[in-house]
Amino acid sequence: MPDYYHLRVVAEMNNEFIKVVKIKGNKVPWHYHDNSDELFYILEGELKMEIESESEVMFKSVDLFVVKKNTKHRVTSRDESKLMLIEHKNTSHTGNVTPEITKTLNRQIKYD
Amino acid sequence: MPDYYHLRVVAEMNNEFIKVVKIKGNKVPWHYHDNSDELFYILEGELKMEIESESEVMFKSVDLFVVKKNTKHRVTSRDESKLMLIEHKNTSHTGNVTPEITKTLNRQIKYD
């Protein structure tokens, strides 16, 4: 059963969590991460990345991209995409906003 | 032309460098990283991971593994393997030892 937008922590290293997630649609709102970069690695599918004041970019499998700290961004997948994300342990995956898709860290670690 | 063991920095995030490398053979000696975890992600091929006092493990494409800080380890590829590594910006890729394959950070960033 699809479980879009539910990040899962699969590993940790130093101050970072390595997470995987499936996304489909446009439920991730514009947001930024205070003082923390975020790494996107595309495992499957295509991801549209929008960065404030820049041209949008389509990423596909094995593309890797780092959104720098304090940079407003938004991601969309028309069809399903599978991503690996690396985020600082102290950041929320939706940064400064809390839309309905926001999951607590506890729910990203506990596989319920 | 093969250029084994020459790590290349492809991105950075927070306090980490993301690197890629091709390896073939057994030129990586036993070593550990002071106070710093190291992430291995297998892009292509097979990698034998040895951790001190543990059974060796064969990793293959899309396997992900974190060697915890201060843990003695060694990697070997009988045939060519391609890896993505994530290492703290302040660590040497060969940790506490400096075999012939050790590259300065400058040579990992400059694509000569």
Backbone of each chain as ProteinMPNN parsed JSONL, in Angstrom:
{"seq_chain_A": "MPDYYHLRVVAEMNNEFIKVVKIKGNKVPWHYHDNSDELFYILEGELKMEIESESEVMFKSVDLFVVKKNTKHRVTSRDESKLMLIEHKNTSHTGNVTPEITKTLNRQIKYD", "coords_chain_A": {"N_chain_A": [[0.852, -1.196, 0.0], [0.631, 2.179, -0.882], [2.416, 4.684, 0.864], [2.789, 7.458, 0.98], [5.026, 10.202, 1.496], [5.835, 9.491, 4.027], [8.505, 9.585, 5.771], [11.274, 7.451, 6.531], [13.647, 6.609, 8.853], [16.662, 5.164, 8.04], [19.289, 4.886, 8.666], [22.022, 6.276, 10.584], [24.532, 8.772, 10.801], [27.241, 10.461, 12.242], [26.051, 13.696, 12.757], [23.758, 13.342, 11.29], [20.68, 12.065, 9.898], [19.885, 9.345, 7.796], [17.431, 8.894, 5.462], [14.573, 7.343, 3.848], [12.014, 7.813, 1.41], [8.821, 7.751, -0.208], [7.323, 9.735, -2.654], [4.456, 11.379, -4.088], [2.823, 13.672, -5.944], [1.937, 16.982, -4.794], [2.271, 17.749, -2.136], [4.218, 18.766, -0.501], [4.969, 21.73, 0.956], [6.329, 25.053, 0.258], [9.324, 25.558, 2.0], [11.975, 25.986, 4.451], [15.132, 25.037, 5.93], [16.367, 25.83, 8.977], [19.611, 26.819, 9.292], [20.677, 24.385, 8.315], [21.734, 22.077, 5.937], [20.267, 20.043, 3.293], [20.247, 16.872, 1.835], [19.364, 15.435, -1.266], [18.833, 12.409, -2.902], [18.094, 10.723, -5.754], [16.359, 7.808, -6.025], [14.46, 6.339, -7.548], [12.293, 7.194, -10.285], [11.057, 10.549, -11.011], [11.786, 13.845, -9.917], [10.637, 17.038, -9.293], [12.366, 19.891, -8.549], [12.102, 22.887, -6.897], [13.591, 25.952, -6.287], [13.649, 28.906, -4.493], [13.539, 31.819, -6.419], [14.998, 30.727, -8.477], [15.427, 28.775, -11.55], [13.245, 25.979, -12.095], [14.141, 22.509, -11.648], [14.353, 19.279, -13.098], [14.911, 16.257, -11.584], [16.318, 12.966, -11.837], [16.693, 9.355, -11.519], [19.542, 8.472, -9.636], [20.504, 11.071, -9.559], [21.92, 13.655, -7.555], [21.515, 16.112, -5.081], [22.061, 19.063, -3.185], [20.279, 21.025, -1.009], [20.903, 24.125, 0.178], [21.342, 25.443, 3.507], [18.746, 27.409, 5.018], [17.401, 28.007, 2.678], [14.687, 28.54, 0.637], [12.58, 25.999, -0.581], [10.878, 23.529, -2.617], [9.388, 20.409, -3.389], [8.119, 18.231, -5.93], [6.383, 15.431, -7.274], [5.085, 14.175, -10.176], [4.425, 11.56, -10.931], [4.998, 8.571, -8.99], [7.895, 8.882, -6.935], [10.995, 7.741, -5.566], [13.069, 8.456, -2.898], [16.258, 9.093, -1.349], [17.037, 10.793, 1.536], [19.137, 13.051, 3.295], [19.324, 14.434, 6.382], [19.917, 16.848, 8.954], [20.079, 15.791, 12.35], [18.628, 17.394, 14.048], [16.701, 18.771, 12.612], [13.414, 19.496, 11.277], [11.618, 17.599, 8.827], [10.008, 19.102, 7.214], [10.908, 21.555, 7.698], [10.43, 24.913, 8.445], [7.684, 24.888, 8.486], [4.486, 23.235, 9.132], [2.792, 21.214, 7.564], [0.051, 18.915, 6.735], [1.403, 16.583, 6.083], [3.612, 16.408, 7.712], [5.736, 14.504, 9.729], [6.45, 13.376, 12.982], [9.71, 12.934, 14.456], [9.765, 10.593, 15.909], [7.841, 9.022, 14.631], [9.135, 8.659, 12.28], [11.1, 6.963, 12.935], [9.982, 4.802, 14.308], [8.516, 1.97, 13.005], [5.554, 1.847, 12.36]], "CA_chain_A": [[0.0, 0.0, 0.0], [1.45, 3.391, -0.874], [2.472, 5.387, 2.144], [3.575, 8.597, 0.509], [5.458, 11.281, 2.406], [6.2, 8.996, 5.357], [9.939, 9.334, 5.824], [11.737, 6.396, 7.435], [15.084, 6.671, 9.144], [17.274, 3.862, 7.785], [20.645, 4.849, 9.233], [22.48, 7.564, 11.091], [25.983, 8.952, 10.83], [27.571, 11.757, 12.826], [24.851, 14.422, 13.184], [22.764, 13.244, 10.223], [19.864, 10.873, 9.682], [19.641, 8.929, 6.417], [16.016, 8.546, 5.407], [13.999, 7.063, 2.534], [10.614, 8.241, 1.334], [8.152, 7.768, -1.51], [6.393, 10.861, -2.745], [3.653, 11.498, -5.302], [1.949, 14.828, -5.791], [2.519, 18.297, -4.479], [1.902, 18.052, -0.746], [5.308, 19.415, 0.244], [4.891, 23.178, 0.73], [7.575, 25.81, 0.347], [9.866, 25.607, 3.364], [13.439, 26.018, 4.523], [15.682, 24.443, 7.151], [17.227, 26.766, 9.719], [21.011, 26.459, 9.569], [20.934, 22.974, 8.045], [21.61, 21.645, 4.544], [19.501, 18.804, 3.11], [20.692, 16.169, 0.631], [18.398, 14.618, -2.01], [19.408, 11.438, -3.846], [16.913, 10.14, -6.392], [16.492, 6.355, -6.201], [13.607, 5.958, -8.681], [11.31, 8.197, -10.693], [11.49, 11.909, -11.302], [11.445, 14.816, -8.875], [10.795, 18.449, -9.667], [12.91, 20.691, -7.441], [11.996, 24.336, -7.05], [14.349, 26.759, -5.335], [13.173, 30.289, -4.612], [14.259, 32.745, -7.306], [15.798, 30.005, -9.488], [14.636, 27.951, -12.456], [13.0, 24.638, -11.558], [14.984, 21.475, -12.244], [13.842, 17.917, -12.972], [15.926, 15.273, -11.243], [15.926, 11.572, -12.08], [17.447, 8.347, -10.773], [20.951, 8.672, -9.273], [20.885, 12.478, -9.373], [22.165, 14.043, -6.164], [21.415, 17.562, -4.989], [22.03, 19.571, -1.811], [19.624, 22.307, -0.772], [21.681, 24.774, 1.228], [20.582, 25.91, 4.668], [17.982, 28.659, 4.954], [17.006, 28.222, 1.284], [13.31, 28.081, 0.428], [12.48, 25.022, -1.653], [9.651, 22.729, -2.68], [9.565, 19.286, -4.324], [6.879, 17.677, -6.474], [6.499, 14.307, -8.204], [3.804, 13.911, -10.842], [4.245, 10.138, -10.659], [5.713, 8.193, -7.763], [9.349, 8.854, -6.909], [11.595, 7.219, -4.341], [14.205, 9.31, -2.585], [17.016, 9.026, -0.105], [17.29, 12.143, 2.044], [19.985, 13.152, 4.481], [18.929, 15.637, 7.114], [20.497, 16.991, 10.287], [19.218, 15.149, 13.351], [17.8, 18.362, 14.777], [15.794, 19.529, 11.752], [12.165, 18.875, 10.852], [11.711, 17.366, 7.373], [9.321, 20.193, 6.523], [11.538, 22.813, 8.081], [9.769, 25.938, 9.248], [6.221, 24.79, 8.407], [3.982, 21.918, 9.571], [1.602, 20.796, 6.818], [-0.495, 17.628, 7.188], [2.326, 15.463, 5.845], [4.731, 16.423, 8.655], [5.804, 13.371, 10.653], [7.406, 13.539, 14.073], [10.872, 12.059, 14.329], [9.408, 9.3, 16.474], [7.131, 8.246, 13.6], [10.092, 8.327, 11.217], [11.972, 5.9, 13.453], [9.129, 3.655, 14.636], [7.887, 1.495, 11.77], [4.198, 1.373, 12.663]], "C_chain_A": [[0.884, 1.241, 0.0], [1.34, 4.113, 0.461], [3.307, 6.636, 1.881], [3.874, 9.593, 1.623], [5.836, 10.803, 3.8], [7.685, 8.64, 5.362], [10.257, 8.245, 6.839], [13.234, 6.557, 7.622], [15.667, 5.281, 8.931], [18.682, 3.762, 8.353], [20.953, 6.216, 9.821], [23.988, 7.605, 11.003], [26.274, 10.355, 11.35], [26.282, 12.48, 13.232], [23.694, 14.318, 12.201], [21.939, 11.969, 10.331], [19.779, 10.61, 8.185], [18.224, 8.376, 6.376], [15.633, 8.137, 3.992], [12.529, 7.468, 2.579], [10.12, 8.074, -0.095], [7.271, 9.008, -1.552], [5.669, 10.824, -4.086], [2.702, 12.668, -5.075], [2.709, 16.052, -5.324], [2.225, 18.706, -3.03], [3.021, 18.671, 0.083], [5.252, 20.911, -0.035], [6.277, 23.811, 0.694], [8.038, 25.829, 1.797], [11.382, 25.728, 3.296], [13.856, 25.417, 5.856], [16.678, 25.425, 7.76], [18.628, 26.193, 9.879], [21.36, 25.012, 9.284], [20.727, 22.672, 6.569], [20.791, 20.352, 4.492], [19.928, 18.168, 1.801], [19.559, 15.33, 0.056], [19.161, 13.695, -2.95], [18.225, 10.667, -4.428], [17.162, 8.65, -6.65], [15.695, 5.885, -7.42], [12.674, 7.106, -9.022], [11.925, 9.559, -10.941], [10.975, 12.863, -10.232], [11.653, 16.221, -9.422], [11.235, 19.22, -8.431], [12.744, 22.161, -7.781], [12.748, 25.015, -5.913], [13.928, 28.209, -5.555], [14.104, 31.126, -5.48], [15.178, 32.032, -8.295], [14.872, 29.22, -10.41], [14.415, 26.58, -11.841], [13.847, 23.62, -12.319], [14.309, 20.123, -12.053], [15.016, 16.997, -12.659], [15.397, 13.877, -11.524], [16.905, 10.644, -11.366], [18.965, 8.576, -10.791], [21.42, 10.126, -9.304], [21.001, 12.771, -7.876], [22.186, 15.565, -6.093], [21.378, 17.976, -3.526], [21.332, 20.927, -1.797], [20.345, 22.956, 0.403], [20.767, 25.296, 2.339], [19.894, 27.249, 4.407], [17.523, 29.021, 3.537], [15.6, 27.679, 1.063], [13.248, 27.143, -0.778], [11.173, 24.242, -1.537], [9.9, 21.6, -3.671], [8.204, 18.707, -4.688], [7.211, 16.464, -7.333], [5.152, 14.08, -8.856], [3.439, 12.444, -10.661], [5.027, 9.803, -9.392], [7.223, 8.333, -7.935], [9.81, 8.337, -5.564], [12.911, 7.955, -4.105], [14.956, 8.813, -1.371], [17.295, 10.472, 0.29], [18.305, 12.046, 3.171], [19.71, 14.494, 5.126], [19.615, 15.655, 8.474], [19.526, 16.431, 11.327], [18.268, 16.125, 14.032], [16.821, 19.129, 13.9], [14.503, 18.753, 11.521], [12.217, 18.698, 9.342], [10.937, 18.408, 6.577], [9.756, 21.558, 7.053], [10.664, 23.701, 8.945], [8.246, 25.877, 9.191], [5.773, 23.385, 8.828], [2.68, 21.575, 8.852], [1.146, 19.42, 7.311], [0.471, 16.461, 7.019], [3.44, 15.385, 6.885], [4.638, 15.24, 9.626], [6.795, 13.706, 11.759], [8.588, 12.611, 13.833], [10.548, 10.666, 14.852], [8.704, 8.417, 15.436], [8.035, 7.933, 12.42], [10.999, 7.174, 11.643], [11.18, 4.641, 13.756], [8.383, 3.221, 13.391], [6.51, 0.945, 12.078], [3.399, 1.195, 11.386]], "O_chain_A": [[1.802, 1.338, 0.814], [0.283, 4.133, 1.092], [4.369, 6.841, 2.469], [3.087, 9.79, 2.549], [6.129, 11.622, 4.671], [8.067, 7.527, 5.001], [9.599, 8.13, 7.873], [13.989, 6.631, 6.653], [15.226, 4.321, 9.563], [19.211, 2.661, 8.504], [20.233, 7.186, 9.585], [24.648, 6.573, 11.12], [25.628, 11.321, 10.944], [25.489, 11.919, 13.988], [22.752, 15.108, 12.264], [22.423, 10.933, 10.789], [19.619, 11.54, 7.396], [17.865, 7.497, 7.161], [16.294, 8.539, 3.034], [11.893, 7.465, 3.633], [10.872, 8.23, -1.057], [6.554, 9.298, -0.594], [6.187, 10.313, -5.08], [1.889, 12.662, -4.151], [3.931, 16.146, -5.438], [1.963, 19.875, -2.748], [2.807, 19.058, 1.232], [5.471, 21.322, -1.175], [7.27, 23.18, 1.055], [7.251, 26.083, 2.708], [11.989, 25.591, 2.234], [13.056, 25.3, 6.784], [17.68, 25.794, 7.147], [18.802, 25.172, 10.545], [22.244, 24.454, 9.933], [19.673, 22.973, 6.01], [20.636, 19.657, 5.496], [19.969, 18.837, 0.768], [18.877, 14.607, 0.782], [20.028, 14.139, -3.702], [17.456, 10.042, -3.699], [18.065, 8.284, -7.402], [16.206, 5.116, -8.234], [12.308, 7.898, -8.154], [13.142, 9.704, -11.065], [9.87, 12.702, -9.713], [12.718, 16.545, -9.947], [10.563, 19.202, -7.4], [13.195, 22.62, -8.83], [12.564, 24.692, -4.74], [13.862, 28.673, -6.693], [15.319, 31.128, -5.282], [16.048, 32.667, -8.892], [13.695, 29.022, -10.108], [15.287, 26.066, -11.142], [14.221, 23.835, -13.472], [13.758, 19.843, -10.988], [16.002, 16.969, -13.395], [14.193, 13.629, -11.46], [17.83, 11.098, -10.693], [19.564, 8.837, -11.834], [22.604, 10.395, -9.099], [20.278, 12.209, -7.054], [22.793, 16.228, -6.934], [20.733, 17.316, -2.711], [21.746, 21.858, -2.487], [20.39, 22.394, 1.497], [19.582, 25.551, 2.126], [20.401, 28.097, 3.672], [17.286, 30.19, 3.233], [15.349, 26.493, 1.278], [13.783, 27.442, -1.845], [10.474, 24.286, -0.524], [10.556, 21.81, -4.691], [7.273, 18.692, -3.882], [8.215, 16.469, -8.046], [4.169, 13.819, -8.163], [2.313, 12.11, -10.294], [5.649, 10.682, -8.795], [7.769, 7.946, -8.968], [9.118, 8.473, -4.555], [13.752, 8.058, -4.998], [14.38, 8.193, -0.476], [17.736, 11.274, -0.533], [18.323, 11.066, 3.915], [19.843, 15.546, 4.501], [19.863, 14.606, 9.07], [18.31, 16.579, 11.202], [17.219, 15.724, 14.535], [16.166, 20.052, 14.384], [14.487, 17.523, 11.561], [12.788, 19.533, 8.64], [11.187, 18.581, 5.384], [9.07, 22.566, 6.88], [10.216, 23.309, 10.023], [7.576, 26.722, 9.784], [6.582, 22.458, 8.874], [1.601, 21.633, 9.442], [1.771, 18.831, 8.193], [0.37, 15.461, 7.73], [4.151, 14.382, 6.935], [3.605, 15.01, 10.255], [7.861, 14.26, 11.494], [8.482, 11.627, 13.101], [11.01, 9.669, 14.296], [8.946, 7.212, 15.373], [7.735, 7.033, 11.636], [11.591, 6.495, 10.803], [11.648, 3.533, 13.494], [7.683, 4.029, 12.781], [6.302, -0.268, 12.064], [2.234, 0.801, 11.437]]}, "seq_chain_B": "MPDYYHLRVVAEMNNEFIKVVKIKGNKVPWHYHDNSDELFYILEGELKMEIESESEVMFKSVDLFVVKKNTKHRVTSRDESKLMLIEHKNTSHTGNVTPEITKTLNRQIKYD", "coords_chain_B": {"N_chain_B": [[40.64, 5.717, -18.332], [41.455, 3.642, -15.618], [41.362, 4.845, -12.28], [41.903, 4.085, -9.657], [40.999, 4.237, -6.179], [41.129, 6.962, -5.937], [39.546, 9.28, -4.386], [36.832, 11.526, -4.967], [35.487, 14.589, -4.24], [32.126, 15.283, -4.48], [30.011, 16.725, -3.526], [28.857, 18.731, -0.754], [27.521, 18.768, 2.531], [26.272, 20.244, 5.447], [28.448, 19.213, 7.947], [29.734, 17.37, 6.371], [31.448, 15.667, 3.685], [30.481, 14.535, 0.48], [31.509, 11.884, -1.426], [32.864, 10.175, -4.314], [34.22, 7.078, -5.465], [36.289, 4.716, -7.174], [37.181, 1.393, -6.557], [39.552, -1.305, -6.587], [40.906, -4.236, -5.637], [43.121, -4.664, -2.809], [44.131, -2.47, -1.405], [43.418, -0.814, 0.651], [44.241, -0.34, 3.91], [43.761, -1.75, 7.249], [42.05, 0.518, 9.304], [40.869, 3.309, 11.294], [38.473, 5.898, 12.068], [38.885, 8.678, 13.952], [36.507, 9.57, 16.201], [34.457, 9.887, 14.257], [31.878, 8.917, 12.125], [31.478, 6.852, 9.137], [29.976, 6.682, 6.002], [29.044, 4.18, 3.687], [27.933, 3.636, 0.428], [26.918, 1.498, -1.985], [27.44, 1.768, -5.341], [28.022, 0.38, -7.748], [29.036, -2.996, -8.461], [30.814, -5.201, -6.158], [31.595, -5.192, -2.694], [33.791, -6.11, -0.199], [33.431, -5.934, 3.203], [35.236, -5.61, 6.103], [35.101, -5.71, 9.567], [36.661, -5.144, 12.614], [36.837, -7.935, 14.738], [34.407, -8.932, 13.908], [32.213, -10.827, 11.673], [33.046, -10.967, 8.185], [31.417, -9.082, 5.574], [29.687, -9.165, 2.473], [28.935, -6.579, 0.343], [26.637, -5.215, -2.056], [25.368, -3.55, -5.048], [23.412, -0.737, -4.228], [23.383, -1.297, -1.525], [23.752, -0.015, 1.775], [25.822, 1.18, 4.331], [26.998, 1.984, 7.583], [30.014, 2.701, 9.077], [30.879, 2.828, 12.353], [32.251, 5.452, 14.414], [35.696, 5.324, 15.444], [36.068, 2.637, 14.899], [37.746, -0.166, 13.821], [38.323, -0.976, 10.458], [38.237, -2.418, 7.127], [38.264, -2.419, 3.582], [37.694, -4.287, 0.577], [37.81, -4.991, -2.903], [37.368, -7.506, -5.185], [36.862, -7.451, -7.94], [36.264, -4.491, -9.928], [34.696, -1.935, -8.031], [32.237, 0.615, -7.474], [31.738, 3.337, -5.417], [29.813, 5.432, -3.212], [30.808, 7.623, -0.754], [30.385, 9.008, 2.483], [31.889, 11.309, 4.459], [33.125, 12.908, 7.397], [34.077, 16.345, 7.288], [36.494, 16.851, 8.481], [37.983, 14.509, 8.609], [40.497, 12.101, 7.624], [40.477, 10.069, 4.677], [41.665, 7.63, 4.988], [41.804, 7.452, 7.644], [43.514, 6.792, 10.59], [45.904, 6.009, 9.466], [48.443, 6.227, 6.837], [48.649, 5.046, 4.012], [50.024, 4.318, 0.675], [47.897, 4.973, -0.99], [46.589, 7.128, 0.111], [45.011, 10.224, -0.266], [45.399, 13.72, -0.267], [43.055, 16.154, 0.983], [42.898, 18.287, -0.749], [43.566, 17.135, -3.201], [41.385, 15.567, -3.532], [39.452, 17.334, -4.073], [40.357, 18.982, -6.154], [40.236, 18.373, -9.559], [42.458, 16.928, -11.031]], "CA_chain_B": [[41.731, 5.012, -17.622], [41.098, 3.475, -14.204], [42.034, 5.753, -11.366], [41.374, 3.498, -8.43], [41.304, 4.793, -4.852], [41.2, 8.427, -5.932], [38.257, 9.839, -3.995], [36.49, 12.834, -5.523], [34.386, 15.258, -3.544], [31.106, 15.697, -5.447], [29.059, 17.638, -2.877], [29.051, 18.855, 0.687], [26.331, 19.162, 3.289], [26.602, 20.407, 6.86], [29.878, 18.981, 8.193], [30.132, 16.157, 5.649], [31.713, 15.658, 2.248], [30.0, 13.383, -0.275], [32.613, 11.544, -2.321], [32.745, 8.939, -5.077], [35.52, 6.447, -5.677], [36.344, 3.353, -7.725], [38.281, 0.641, -5.968], [39.787, -2.665, -7.078], [42.056, -4.774, -4.931], [43.137, -4.681, -1.338], [45.106, -1.457, -0.98], [42.969, -0.064, 1.836], [44.649, -1.091, 5.106], [42.95, -1.573, 8.453], [42.14, 1.866, 9.869], [39.648, 3.806, 11.942], [38.33, 7.349, 12.032], [38.706, 9.27, 15.284], [35.295, 10.358, 16.512], [33.709, 10.228, 13.051], [31.294, 7.799, 11.384], [31.695, 6.899, 7.689], [28.89, 5.999, 5.299], [29.335, 3.529, 2.408], [26.768, 3.322, -0.402], [27.506, 0.776, -3.127], [26.824, 2.166, -6.609], [28.184, -0.743, -8.68], [30.018, -3.995, -8.064], [30.721, -5.811, -4.838], [32.595, -4.707, -1.744], [33.918, -6.884, 1.039], [33.658, -5.07, 4.376], [35.692, -6.285, 7.313], [35.064, -4.922, 10.801], [37.432, -5.889, 13.615], [36.113, -8.836, 15.658], [33.096, -9.324, 13.384], [32.275, -11.577, 10.422], [33.076, -10.1, 7.025], [30.138, -8.993, 4.863], [29.775, -8.724, 1.079], [27.906, -5.62, -0.038], [26.461, -5.047, -3.505], [24.722, -2.31, -5.463], [22.405, -0.055, -3.406], [23.551, -1.514, -0.086], [24.214, 1.162, 2.525], [26.377, 0.728, 5.609], [27.735, 3.015, 8.321], [31.06, 2.263, 10.003], [30.828, 3.767, 13.473], [33.52, 6.088, 14.771], [36.685, 4.587, 16.231], [35.899, 1.209, 14.627], [38.717, -0.603, 12.813], [37.67, -1.608, 9.311], [39.028, -2.55, 5.896], [37.409, -2.801, 2.457], [38.376, -4.937, -0.536], [36.993, -5.387, -4.057], [38.13, -8.381, -6.083], [36.704, -6.757, -9.216], [36.032, -3.058, -9.696], [33.433, -1.47, -7.452], [32.064, 2.066, -7.426], [31.142, 3.642, -4.124], [29.64, 6.784, -2.685], [31.202, 7.681, 0.649], [30.162, 10.278, 3.18], [32.891, 11.414, 5.52], [33.217, 14.212, 8.056], [35.032, 17.198, 6.581], [37.785, 16.894, 9.164], [38.644, 13.21, 8.726], [41.217, 11.567, 6.463], [39.749, 8.891, 4.182], [42.294, 6.419, 5.522], [41.784, 7.543, 9.103], [44.729, 6.932, 11.411], [47.105, 5.54, 8.764], [48.672, 6.924, 5.564], [49.257, 4.192, 2.984], [50.297, 5.01, -0.598], [46.666, 5.434, -1.659], [46.011, 8.293, 0.786], [45.001, 11.473, -1.045], [45.06, 14.917, 0.501], [41.728, 16.694, 0.647], [43.052, 19.138, -1.917], [43.532, 16.289, -4.397], [40.035, 15.018, -3.669], [38.596, 18.419, -4.551], [40.885, 19.412, -7.454], [40.121, 17.258, -10.501], [43.599, 16.946, -11.948]], "C_chain_B": [[41.344, 4.847, -16.162], [41.955, 4.367, -13.314], [41.566, 5.336, -9.964], [41.866, 4.225, -7.183], [41.407, 6.311, -4.82], [39.811, 8.995, -5.64], [38.077, 11.223, -4.606], [35.32, 13.396, -4.725], [33.381, 15.737, -4.582], [30.085, 16.655, -4.841], [29.452, 17.754, -1.414], [27.722, 19.206, 1.317], [26.706, 19.204, 4.765], [28.091, 20.133, 7.072], [30.451, 17.808, 7.409], [30.506, 16.456, 4.2], [31.102, 14.397, 1.65], [31.05, 13.13, -1.35], [32.249, 10.317, -3.144], [34.145, 8.397, -5.314], [35.313, 5.089, -6.349], [37.451, 2.619, -6.984], [38.348, -0.756, -6.593], [41.044, -3.154, -6.383], [41.952, -4.58, -3.432], [44.106, -3.645, -0.773], [44.66, -0.615, 0.212], [43.354, -0.863, 3.076], [43.626, -0.931, 6.241], [43.146, -0.152, 8.985], [40.85, 2.208, 10.587], [39.659, 5.328, 11.874], [38.004, 7.834, 13.44], [37.397, 10.032, 15.373], [34.458, 10.73, 15.299], [33.196, 8.953, 12.377], [31.596, 7.964, 9.897], [30.601, 6.091, 7.008], [29.383, 5.44, 3.963], [28.022, 3.253, 1.689], [27.323, 2.723, -1.694], [26.749, 1.148, -4.398], [26.866, 1.017, -7.612], [29.195, -1.718, -8.112], [29.796, -4.513, -6.66], [31.881, -5.346, -3.965], [32.614, -5.623, -0.529], [34.262, -5.936, 2.177], [34.102, -5.947, 5.541], [35.685, -5.297, 8.473], [35.769, -5.765, 11.865], [36.509, -6.681, 14.549], [34.713, -9.191, 15.187], [33.285, -10.147, 12.106], [32.317, -10.608, 9.249], [31.732, -10.156, 6.29], [30.403, -8.551, 3.434], [28.614, -7.767, 0.802], [27.835, -5.539, -1.556], [25.624, -3.794, -3.768], [23.485, -1.958, -4.639], [22.42, -0.471, -1.938], [24.144, -0.256, 0.538], [24.677, 0.692, 3.898], [27.129, 1.875, 6.267], [28.752, 2.343, 9.239], [31.106, 3.291, 11.13], [32.232, 4.287, 13.805], [34.393, 5.162, 15.615], [36.611, 3.06, 16.048], [36.875, 0.79, 13.527], [38.006, -1.349, 11.696], [38.616, -1.605, 8.114], [38.08, -2.948, 4.788], [38.261, -3.324, 1.305], [37.378, -5.166, -1.668], [37.832, -6.283, -4.951], [38.077, -7.8, -7.491], [36.44, -5.279, -8.917], [34.696, -2.811, -9.001], [33.432, 0.058, -7.435], [31.237, 2.407, -6.19], [30.841, 5.123, -4.003], [29.983, 6.701, -1.204], [30.754, 9.01, 1.227], [31.054, 10.287, 4.401], [32.856, 12.817, 6.116], [34.321, 15.034, 7.398], [36.421, 17.175, 7.207], [38.51, 15.561, 9.251], [39.44, 12.895, 7.466], [40.506, 10.308, 6.008], [40.392, 7.586, 4.619], [42.535, 6.537, 7.03], [43.149, 7.722, 9.723], [45.996, 6.456, 10.719], [47.243, 6.281, 7.431], [49.391, 6.018, 4.578], [49.442, 4.974, 1.684], [49.043, 5.565, -1.257], [46.093, 6.704, -1.049], [46.133, 9.543, -0.076], [44.688, 12.623, -0.098], [43.665, 15.391, 0.101], [41.809, 17.559, -0.609], [42.977, 18.31, -3.211], [42.18, 15.604, -4.578], [39.08, 16.073, -4.222], [39.036, 18.901, -5.921], [40.879, 18.219, -8.409], [41.264, 17.286, -11.501], [43.707, 15.619, -12.708]], "O_chain_B": [[40.943, 5.82, -15.523], [43.133, 4.598, -13.589], [40.947, 6.097, -9.221], [42.979, 4.748, -7.136], [41.738, 6.887, -3.783], [39.0, 9.166, -6.551], [39.03, 11.989, -4.745], [34.291, 12.74, -4.565], [33.733, 16.512, -5.471], [29.364, 17.329, -5.576], [30.266, 16.983, -0.905], [26.89, 19.869, 0.698], [27.378, 18.304, 5.268], [28.921, 20.772, 6.425], [31.525, 17.304, 7.737], [29.961, 17.365, 3.574], [31.19, 13.319, 2.237], [31.433, 14.037, -2.088], [31.421, 9.509, -2.724], [35.122, 9.145, -5.359], [34.31, 4.411, -6.128], [38.541, 3.16, -6.801], [37.348, -1.304, -7.056], [42.114, -2.563, -6.522], [40.877, -4.368, -2.871], [44.809, -3.902, 0.204], [45.427, 0.199, 0.725], [42.84, -1.963, 3.275], [42.743, -0.075, 6.181], [44.276, 0.322, 9.102], [39.861, 1.481, 10.496], [40.694, 5.957, 11.655], [36.994, 7.455, 14.033], [37.211, 11.036, 14.684], [33.811, 11.777, 15.299], [33.963, 8.033, 12.093], [31.926, 9.058, 9.439], [30.329, 4.953, 7.391], [30.054, 6.136, 3.201], [27.096, 2.696, 2.279], [28.099, 3.362, -2.405], [25.554, 0.874, -4.516], [25.86, 0.715, -8.254], [30.102, -1.33, -7.375], [28.746, -4.301, -6.053], [32.996, -5.136, -4.442], [31.581, -5.877, 0.089], [35.263, -5.221, 2.121], [33.421, -6.904, 5.911], [36.203, -4.186, 8.363], [35.501, -6.959, 11.996], [35.531, -6.151, 15.075], [33.908, -9.697, 15.97], [34.372, -10.168, 11.528], [31.697, -9.546, 9.3], [31.007, -11.147, 6.374], [31.234, -7.676, 3.193], [27.451, -8.114, 1.007], [28.825, -5.76, -2.254], [25.229, -3.081, -2.845], [22.626, -2.804, -4.396], [21.555, -0.043, -1.175], [24.926, 0.463, -0.084], [23.999, -0.102, 4.55], [27.813, 2.646, 5.594], [28.391, 1.516, 10.077], [31.342, 4.475, 10.893], [33.243, 3.648, 13.516], [33.901, 4.339, 16.386], [37.032, 2.297, 16.918], [36.833, 1.332, 12.422], [37.193, -2.239, 11.945], [39.63, -0.907, 8.086], [37.169, -3.742, 5.021], [39.385, -2.875, 1.084], [36.221, -5.502, -1.413], [38.891, -5.871, -5.425], [39.104, -7.669, -8.157], [36.4, -4.881, -7.753], [33.685, -3.418, -9.355], [34.482, 0.699, -7.388], [30.174, 1.832, -5.958], [31.512, 5.962, -4.604], [29.504, 5.818, -0.493], [30.748, 10.025, 0.53], [30.989, 9.404, 5.256], [32.587, 13.793, 5.414], [35.359, 14.502, 7.002], [37.412, 17.451, 6.531], [39.552, 15.476, 9.9], [39.105, 13.36, 6.376], [39.987, 9.554, 6.832], [39.738, 6.543, 4.62], [43.354, 5.82, 7.605], [43.859, 8.682, 9.424], [47.069, 6.493, 11.322], [46.286, 6.887, 6.95], [50.584, 6.183, 4.327], [49.066, 6.143, 1.595], [49.124, 6.535, -2.01], [45.193, 7.307, -1.634], [47.217, 9.879, -0.555], [43.819, 12.51, 0.767], [43.167, 15.068, -0.977], [40.894, 17.558, -1.432], [42.386, 18.749, -4.198], [41.87, 15.116, -5.665], [38.029, 15.744, -4.771], [38.196, 19.2, -6.769], [41.454, 17.174, -8.103], [41.073, 17.622, -12.67], [44.61, 15.448, -13.526]]}, "name": "protein", "num_of_chains": 2, "seq": "MPDYYHLRVVAEMNNEFIKVVKIKGNKVPWHYHDNSDELFYILEGELKMEIESESEVMFKSVDLFVVKKNTKHRVTSRDESKLMLIEHKNTSHTGNVTPEITKTLNRQIKYDMPDYYHLRVVAEMNNEFIKVVKIKGNKVPWHYHDNSDELFYILEGELKMEIESESEVMFKSVDLFVVKKNTKHRVTSRDESKLMLIEHKNTSHTGNVTPEITKTLNRQIKYD"}
